[in-house]
Amino acid sequence: MTDTLTRPGFWTATVHEVRRLTPHLQRIVLRGPDLAHFPRLGAPDESVTIYLPRPGEAAPPPMTLRGEVWGYHDEPHPPIGRNYSVRAVDPAGARLTIDFALHDHGPATSWARQAGTGAGLLLWRCRAWFRPPADTRWLVLAADLSGLPAATRAVAERPPGLPVRVLVDLPDLADARDLLAAAGDDPTVHVDVRVGVGNGHGPGSLADRLRETTLPDGPGYVWVAGEAGECRTARSVLRTVHRLPRDRAVCVGYWRTDSADWERRYARFRPLLDQVYQDGLAAGLNPVEAGDRMEEALERMTR
Ligand SMILES: Cc1cc2nc3c(=O)[nH]c(=O)nc-3n(C[C@H](O)[C@H](O)[C@H](O)COP(=O)(O)OP(=O)(O)OC[C@H]3O[C@@H](n4cnc5c(N)ncnc54)[C@H](O)[C@@H]3O)c2cc1C
């Protein structure tokens, strides 16, 4: 499944409203004239890379264009960027809403925890993966807290009458509040919450639950988002246990356990790993699958 990527460009915005949506989700509404032109990909998992202000700055600096690529090409210390789902976008009101998971530590979660109105952000690169084939008759969504905003949006924007099963791993039952509100009392939406697993506090249950589940009859679609290793296992389960064809499932790694260690190992073997990734694409794999092949190579090299 190839991601859908918009034209290059960036958007600036400031924090308009901050609200603790649930115990571990901070909702931040951004506002700014650029957001009136924010592209809509039409998929509930559309995401954007946000760049955070550097220490002492009110907002990240603008990007520059080199060739056809916008980026921080000439910044010796570029701002930190992280990916987040667009929970809601309102071009008429020039607003965009992001729900930040509050986990133990990290620049983005720390920023979200203490963000005040008026703080500046830069948004770049919109992408989406959720692409059910036209004949889809049911949906299964599986996510941890990081994938919950996109899963909730998928439930909120579901076609009327389409049966949806949602499997989530959350730190607290109350974190499911927005999801349950989106499901309403629709009997075709079934939400199954596991509390206290995954999310950096032990193994997740998503891949195991997908293994044990009986998928509905007929053509459907499975979307999974969460920790990268869990998503890889989920993808393998969907292929080997449920025998789902490639266009019937997408599993996107949203974060990594011990990302600093992964970065160190990746940096050691980067040229080789990038080649494995490119070879995968050349062999017809999609970017997610090529990424998996690269991960497997990295594990073999650093085992
Ligand atoms: C397409 C896409 C959409 C995403 N949408 C959202 C979203 O809407 N809301 C959201 O909260 N996240 C979302 N994420 C995940 C988010 O980008 C990562 O969690 C990111 O690593 C957080 O950055 P950080 O600076 O807080 O922590 P980092 O500096 O990346 O990591 C610091 C430490 O925290 C750990 N960590 C990172 N993320 C998590 C987590 N979620 N739970 C537990 N431990 C973690 C790491 O393993 C590391 O040890 C999305 C990711 C992608 C790729």
The ligand as an ORCA input file, in Angstrom:
! r2SCAN-3c Opt
* xyz 0 1
  C       1.575      8.510     10.380
  C       1.714      8.679     11.882
  C       0.671      9.236     12.616
  C       0.781      9.383     14.003
  N      -0.254      9.939     14.704
  C      -0.139     10.136     16.035
  C      -1.189     10.793     16.776
  O      -2.190     11.246     16.222
  N      -1.020     10.932     18.122
  C       0.103     10.473     18.763
  O       0.209     10.652     19.969
  N       1.104      9.863     18.085
  C       1.013      9.702     16.746
  N       2.035      9.112     16.051
  C       3.182      8.603     16.807
  C       4.215      9.678     17.162
  O       4.760     10.218     15.971
  C       5.346      8.994     17.973
  O       4.830      8.485     19.159
  C       6.525      9.899     18.240
  O       7.654      9.083     18.397
  C       6.381     10.766     19.488
  O       7.497     11.605     19.556
  P       8.169     12.045     20.932
  O       9.088     13.168     20.583
  O       7.114     12.282     21.956
  O       8.993     10.781     21.416
  P      10.338     10.174     20.770
  O      11.469     11.128     20.935
  O      10.044      9.710     19.392
  O      10.587      8.915     21.691
  C      11.011      9.055     23.047
  C      10.759      7.735     23.759
  O       9.356      7.545     23.860
  C       8.976      6.293     23.294
  N       7.694      6.527     22.593
  C       7.483      7.227     21.452
  N       6.182      7.233     21.139
  C       5.549      6.524     22.095
  C       4.192      6.177     22.319
  N       3.193      6.560     21.492
  N       3.900      5.449     23.410
  C       4.878      5.038     24.269
  N       6.189      5.339     24.108
  C       6.514      6.075     23.036
  C      10.114      5.886     22.357
  O      10.245      4.488     22.284
  C      11.328      6.519     23.015
  O      11.892      5.636     23.945
  C       1.958      8.960     14.665
  C       3.013      8.424     13.912
  C       2.890      8.275     12.539
  C       4.042      7.681     11.751
*
